Amino acid sequence: MCQSSVKAKVLLKNATQDLHLESEKAMSHLVRDDSFSQVIYHAILVSLYNLNSQVERDYIKFPTTKRLSIGREKLQWLRGDIHENGVIWSECNAREHDIYFDNEAQALGAMYVVEGSMFGGHHIAQMLKKHRWANTCRLRYFRNYESSRQQKWSEFTSELERYYKKDISSFTQLHLGAEKTFNHFTFLLKSI
């Protein structure tokens, strides 16, 4: 099958399947563990804040991701969850920014990972609610788009397809951005 006839989201999904499973496994291991506590949840929030602040910083460098990021800012939800759960703000700025995107395609690949995690965030919220202490948490980040999850994902993937169809050679860079983001996210989770 000709690569240009395959959708970019399908190509990215297939190319990053192992990385996606690894990051999902790292998150599930933390959340499903019997010893999961608010301390671990705090560490997850800090890791997510660090990742999203780095990714969102690079989104604004490129026209497509800057435009797409409007109304998709994750830091507001994380700040709410962090404040509600008593995380010390200095912890959120403790790490150096160590993930960068060299071009718009890489930033769009990163956005594929982040928006995909938003699409599946409600599954994590359900896992979290199995822990009694989490029933008092609003879980803003994991509930994020609520009923507009499918719409937000469709809007994003439509734009991804337009970008890819304009230049199918951009796939290598889209993949690299997604790969960097998955690897960084998994590293942060495994560091907890």
Rosetta blueprint (number, residue, H / E / L):
1 M L
2 C L
3 Q H
4 S H
5 S H
6 V L
7 K L
8 A H
9 K H
10 V H
11 L H
12 L H
13 K H
14 N H
15 A H
16 T L
17 Q H
18 D H
19 L H
20 H H
21 L H
22 E H
23 S H
24 E H
25 K H
26 A H
27 M H
28 S H
29 H H
30 L H
31 V H
32 R H
33 D L
34 D L
35 S L
36 F L
37 S L
38 Q H
39 V H
40 I H
41 Y H
42 H H
43 A H
44 I H
45 L H
46 V H
47 S H
48 L H
49 Y H
50 N H
51 L H
52 N H
53 S H
54 Q H
55 V H
56 E H
57 R H
58 D H
59 Y H
60 I L
61 K L
62 F L
63 P H
64 T H
65 T H
66 K H
67 R H
68 L H
69 S H
70 I L
71 G L
72 R L
73 E L
74 K L
75 L H
76 Q H
77 W H
78 L H
79 R H
80 G H
81 D H
82 I H
83 H H
84 E H
85 N L
86 G L
87 V L
88 I L
89 W H
90 S H
91 E H
92 C H
93 N L
94 A L
95 R L
96 E L
97 H L
98 D L
99 I L
100 Y L
101 F L
102 D L
103 N L
104 E H
105 A H
106 Q H
107 A H
108 L H
109 G H
110 A H
111 M H
112 Y H
113 V H
114 V H
115 E H
116 G H
117 S H
118 M H
119 F H
120 G H
121 G H
122 H H
123 H H
124 I H
125 A H
126 Q H
127 M H
128 L H
129 K L
130 K L
131 H L
132 R H
133 W H
134 A H
135 N H
136 T H
137 C L
138 R L
139 L L
140 R H
141 Y H
142 F H
143 R H
144 N L
145 Y L
146 E H
147 S H
148 S H
149 R H
150 Q H
151 Q H
152 K H
153 W H
154 S H
155 E H
156 F H
157 T H
158 S H
159 E H
160 L H
161 E H
162 R H
163 Y H
164 Y H
165 K H
166 K H
167 D L
168 I H
169 S H
170 S H
171 F H
172 T H
173 Q H
174 L H
175 H H
176 L H
177 G H
178 A H
179 E H
180 K H
181 T H
182 F H
183 N H
184 H H
185 F H
186 T H
187 F H
188 L H
189 L H
190 K H
191 S L
192 I L
